[in-house]
Amino acid sequence: MESQGSQPRRRRRPARSCIECRRRKIRCDRNDPCTRCVSVHIRCTYKLYGDQPRSPLQSLEGTSRHSTLGTLAPSPSSHVQPIREPLPSTDHGQPLEPGTTTGTPTPAGIPHRGLDFPGQIYNEQSERVQNSESAITDLLQRIQSLEHSSAQGPVHNLSETGREILNRPSQPKDLQCIFTKTRVMRWSLWMSMAKEFEPFLAFYAEATGKGNGETFKGAETKALLVQVGDLLRKCKHTARSIKTWRPSRSLSNPQLGLELPSREVSDRMVALYLQSFESTHRIVHTPSFWVDYQRYWNNPHNFPIELRLKILLVIGIGSSLHKQENTDIGFRKSVHRWVYAAQAWLSGPLEKDRLSVSALQIDCLTILARQIFSIGADLVWTSMGSLVHKAMQINLHRDPKHLSGISVLQAEIRRRLWATIIEMTAQSSLDSAMPANIPESDTEAPSNINDDEIDETTTALQPHPEGTYTAASFQILLLDSLPVRLRILHILTSLNTQISYLDVLALSSELSNASRAYHSFMKNNQSSSITPFHRNLLDYLVRRFMIPLHCHFINKARTNPLFTFSLKVSLETAMTIMSPEPDEGFSKLMVNGGGLFREGIWCAMAVITIELLAQLEAQHIDGTLHRNFEYIMLLKRSANDIIILSSERIRHGETNVKGHMFLSMILGKVEAVQTGADCELSIARSAKDSLEFCHGLLLAQADSSLLGIPNNAGFASGSSLDDEPEGPDSGYDLDLDWDFLFPDSGFP
C-alpha cells in the first residue's frame, strides 16, 4: 500500500466556484458565465473537484456543457455548439483531480471508466483518466457530424428557441409599398399575395387581356374568358353611366337645392341620427341642436347657411338607417348635393365663420356622411389632416381649463369634439395605411354626463361614476382603447417595417382587454338606451384593428405553428365582423356604408376566403374532405353571406362588381373540388354567372338614377343634378376596392 505522502491531496469539500473567482478570491454565483467574469469581460471556466462519485447531471450543476468541452478540447480553435439537453447516462463518473490534465498518461492503480458515445455521455471524472484525448477527439468528431447533418435538414433553424424567433424583428415582404391609383397601400396588399388567390388573379388577367394566354388551355374555358371580358366591359360602361347624375365638386350656387324634406320626415331622420351615430361620434349637443332645429322651422327663409348645412347633414346621415327602400335613390341624390354643398362651403375663403366650433361640427358631419355614402371615402385621411389643423388653431387640443371665458357647456362640447376628431383620424389612418398625425394634447376626456344635465346656465359639472351609463359613455370607452390602437397604427405605418411578433402579441392582448372591458360595461348596464346598433358600432370601431395587426403573420402560420395565434384571432375577428348582433339599422349601414365600413368587410372577407381555400386544399390532399366537412361548410356559409351582402351593396348604389365576381369564383372552385369537377371550368362559369347577375343589377340602378324615383317620403328626387354631369373618368368612386387585387384592371 502506498504511503500517505505519495497520494494526491484531496479537498474536504468540492470547489464549485469558477477558476477566475477562486483565483481572485471573490464570491462566485456559479452561473455560466458567472456575473463576476461577465463584468470584467473574462472567460468563465469551471474545474470540478470532489471525493464522491457524481452522475453527469450532478457533476455539471452550475456548469455549461460548452465550457466543459471547451476546457477539455485539445485545440482552442475547435468550435463546439452548446448542447442544451444532456443525454441520459447509466454510468457515474468522478471529478478530475487538481493536477490532472488532458493528454497526460494516467498513473497505474487508479480505477477508471471509459467514455461510450452515442446514446450516453459519461463525464468521467476519476482520479486517473486513461485515453481521454482520443475519447474527446471522437466526441468532437461526432458532434461535428451531427451539426453537419442538422444543417442539411429542413429543421436546422430550430436551434433557436421559440422566444428568439418570436422576438426577432422581421421585415415582411408583403408590407412593401405599392403605388396605384395615386394611393400607397401596404398591409392591404397581403391579401393579393396569398398563394390561394393565384388562380383567380390569373383568370382575371386572362379575361382582361393582360395574361400570357397559356394559363387556361381548355376550349370551353377560353370561350368563357372572352365572355367574361365582354361582361366586365359592359359593367364598367354601365357603372360610368350611373355616375353621370352625381353633382360636381363645385356648385355655382351653394344654396341651390338645400331645402329640408317635410317636417315629419326630417324629425324621423334627426331622431335616427341622434339615437345612433351620436353614441360614438359626439359632434353636437342634443338639446342645443333641437333648439336650432326648431328655429329653422320657425323661420326657414332667413336661416343662416351654416346652421342649415348642419341640419341637412344630420338628416342625411340619419336617413342611412331609414327603413323605406323606395326612397334610397332619391335620397342619395339629395344627400350627395348636401355633402358637396357643405364641402364647398368649408372650402370657401377662410373667414371667421369657417374657423369655429360650429364649422368644425359641419366638417365632422361631412366626413362621416362621405364615408357612409361612399363620397370619396378613401380621401378622408387628407381631409382629416386639414380638420385637425383647424381644430388646433382654435385650441381644441388644449383643455378648456387653460382658456378663459369658456362656459361649462362650451368646454364640454370642445372636449367631445376633440375626442371625435382624433377617433376619426385613427379610423381614417387604418383605412389609408397612413400615419395617424395626432398632435400632443392635454385635453381631458369628456365628462360622464348626459346632455340634458348641462346647458348654458351650468356652472359646475357633477359627473356620474365611471361605471354608470350616460350619453358620453361610448365615447369614453373608445378613448380608453385609443392608446393601444394608436400604437398599432404606429407599427403598421412606420417607415421602419421591422415587426416583432412579441410586440404584436402584446398589442393584441391589450386590444382584447379593451374589448372585454367595454363588453363588461355593457353587460353591467342593461339600459334600454343601449341598443344592438350601439354595441355593434362600438365593437366594429375597435375590433377591426385586429386583422391588420396580424395580417402579415397569417400566411406564416401555414408553415410555422408559432404564428397560429394570428390565424386564430384574425379568423375570429372576421367572423365577428360578418356576424354582428341582429339589428336592422346596422345591417343597413353595412349595405350602404363606404370607407371604414366597407374596408372592414373586405378585410374580413379576405381572411375567411383564404382560410376556406387553405383548408380545402389541405383536406383534399389528406383525403379527409368528405369525412371532416363541418369546418369547410361553416366557412362556405360565411362566404355565401358575404356574396349576399355584396349583391345588396350593388343593389343600393355600389358600382364595383369585382368583389362579387371574386367571391363567386372562390365558391365555384370549392364546389368543383368537392364534387371532383374541372376547377378551371367551374371558376370560369362562376365568373360569367356573377357578372351577368351584377350587370342586371347595374342596369336597374342606372334606370332608377336616370329616370328618378317618385318621392313618397318627402325627399327631392334630384333629377336636376343631370345638369352638371360628372366626367366618366373623374375618379369620383375612389373607395378602397378590389383594384388592390387587380392592380392593372383598367379598361381602355
C-alpha positions, 0 to 999 in steps of 0.5 A: 500500500502506498504511503500517505505522502505519495497520494494526491491531496484531496479537498474536504469539500468540492470547489464549485466556484469558477477558476477566475473567482477562486483565483481572485478570491471573490464570491462566485454565483456559479452561473455560466458565465458567472456575473463576476467574469461577465463584468470584467469581460473574462472567460468563465471556466469551471474545474470540478473537484470532489471525493464522491462519485457524481452522475453527469447531471450532478457533476455539471450543476452550475456548469455549461456543457460548452465550457466543459468541452471547451476546457477539455478540447485539445485545440482552442480553435475547435468550435463546439455548439452548446448542447442544451439537453444532456443525454441520459447516462447509466454510468457515474463518473468522478471529478478530475483531480487538481493536477490532472490534465488532458493528454497526460498518461494516467498513473497505474492503480487508479480505477477508471471508466471509459467514455461510450458515445452515442446514446450516453455521455459519461463525464468521467471524472476519476482520479486517473483518466486513461485515453481521454484525448482520443475519447474527446477527439471522437466526441468532437468528431461526432458532434461535428457530424451531427451539426453537419447533418442538422444543417442539411435538414429542413429543421436546422433553424430550430436551434433557436428557441421559440422566444428568439424567433418570436422576438426577432424583428422581421421585415415582411415582404408583403408590407412593401409599398405599392403605388396605384391609383395615386394611393400607397397601400401596404398591409392591404396588399397581403391579401393579393399575395396569398398563394390561394388567390393565384388562380383567380388573379390569373383568370382575371388577367386572362379575361382582361387581356393582360395574361400570357394566354397559356394559363387556361388551355381548355376550349370551353374555358377560353370561350368563357374568358372572352365572355367574361371580358365582354361582361366586365366591359359592359359593367364598367360602361354601365357603372360610368353611366350611373355616375353621370347624375352625381353633382360636381365638386363645385356648385355655382350656387351653394344654396341651390337645392338645400331645402329640408324634406317635410317636417315629419320626415326630417324629425324621423331622420334627426331622431335616427341620427341622434339615437345612433351615430351620436353614441360614438361620434359626439359632434353636437349637443342634443338639446342645443341642436333641437333648439336650432332645429326648431328655429329653422322651422320657425323661420326657414327663409332667413336661416343662416347657411351654416346652421342649415348645412348642419341640419341637412347633414344630420338628416342625411346621415340619419336617413342611412338607417331609414327603413323605406327602400323606395326612397334610397335613390332619391335620397342619395341624390339629395344627400350627395348635393348636401355633402358637396354643398357643405364641402364647398362651403368649408372650402370657401375663403377662410373667414371667421365663420369657417374657423369655429366650433360650429364649422368644425361640427359641419366638417365632422358631419361631412366626413362621416356622411362621405364615408357612409355614402361612399363620397370619396371615402378613401380621401378622408385621411387628407381631409382629416389632416386639414380638420385637425389643423383647424381644430388646433388653431382654435385650441381644441387640443388644449383643455378648456381649463387653460382658456378663459371665458369658456362656459361649462357647456362650451368646454364640454362640447370642445372636449367631445369634439376633440375626442371625435376628431382624433377617433376619426383620424385613427379610423381614417389612418387604418383605412389609408395605411397612413400615419395617424398625425395626432398632435400632443394634447392635454385635453381631458376626456369628456365628462360622464354626463348626459346632455340634458344635465348641462346647458348654458346656465351650468356652472359646475359639472357633477359627473356620474361614476365611471361605471354608470351609463350616460350619453358620453359613455361610448365615447369614453370607452373608445378613448380608453382603447385609443392608446393601444390602437394608436400604437398599432397604427404606429407599427403598421405605418412606420417607415421602419417595417421591422415587426416583432411578433412579441410586440404584436402579441402584446398589442393584441392582448391589450386590444382584447382587454379593451374589448372585454372591458367595454363588453363588461360595461355593457353587460353591467348596464342593461339600459334600454338606451343601449341598443344592438346598433350601439354595441355593434358600432362600438365593437366594429370601431375597435375590433377591426384593428385586429386583422391588420395587426396580424395580417402579415403573420397569417400566411406564416402560420401555414408553415410555422405553428408559432404564428397560429395565434394570428390565424386564430384571432384574425379568423375570429375577428372576421367572423365577428365582423360578418356576424354582428348582433341582429339589428336592422339599422346596422345591417343597413349601414353595412349595405350602404356604408363606404370607407371604414365600413366597407374596408372592414368587410373586405378585410374580413372577407379576405381572411375567411376566403383564404382560410376556406381555400387553405383548408380545402386544399389541405383536406383534399390532399389528406383525403379527409374532405368528405369525412371532416366537412363541418369546418369547410361548410361553416366557412362556405356559409360565411362566404355565401353571406358575404356574396349576399351582402355584396349583391345588396351593396350593388343593389343600393348604389355600389358600382364595383362588381369585382368583389362579387365576381371574386367571391363567386369564383372562390365558391365555384372552385370549392364546389368543383373540388368537392364534387371532383369537377374541372376547377378551371371550368367551374371558376370560369362559369362562376365568373360569367354567372356573377357578372351577368347577375351584377350587370342586371343589377347595374342596369336597374340602378342606372334606370332608377338614377336616370329616370328618378324615383317618385318621392313618397317620403318627402325627399327631392328626387334630384333629377336636376343634378343631370345638369352638371354631369360628372366626367366618366373618368373623374375618379369620383368612386375612389373607395378602397376596392378590389383594384388592390387585387387587380392592380392593372384592371383598367379598361381602355 
